């Protein structure tokens, strides 16, 4: 598997999306931004301190970051957003925002 190619393809996919005001696009951006941030942070940690975390730990950081940001979004209730809420362990609050279960 060529991970560099996969990351570039993912970036191009997000950049080329025509509809930029929908929930799926926002999710893609959140996941990509968190992934880049925590992978770069891990790279710096290894390079400058010699300390490293395992892959699962970095993935958990990414997931926690995305989940936290989802809690701040006001989202229209749709099939896709309800499915996403379920996947991320969130539920709907009365003001059309996610809340942690």
Rosetta blueprint (number, residue, H / E / L):
1 X L
2 X L
3 X H
4 X H
5 X H
6 X H
7 X H
8 X H
9 X H
10 X H
11 X H
12 X H
13 X H
14 X H
15 X H
16 X H
17 X L
18 X L
19 X L
20 X L
21 X L
22 X L
23 X H
24 X H
25 X H
26 X H
27 X H
28 X H
29 X H
30 X H
31 X H
32 X H
33 X H
34 X H
35 X H
36 X H
37 X H
38 X H
39 X H
40 X H
41 X H
42 X H
43 X H
44 X H
45 X H
46 X H
47 X H
48 X H
49 X H
50 X L
51 X L
52 X L
53 X L
54 X L
55 X H
56 X H
57 X H
58 X H
59 X H
60 X H
61 X H
62 X H
63 X H
64 X H
65 X H
66 X H
67 X H
68 X H
69 X H
70 X H
71 X L
72 X L
73 X L
74 X E
75 X L
76 X L
77 X L
78 X L
79 X H
80 X H
81 X H
82 X H
83 X H
84 X H
85 X H
86 X H
87 X H
88 X L
89 X L
90 X E
91 X E
92 X E
93 X L
94 X L
95 X L
96 X L
97 X E
98 X E
99 X E
100 X E
101 X L
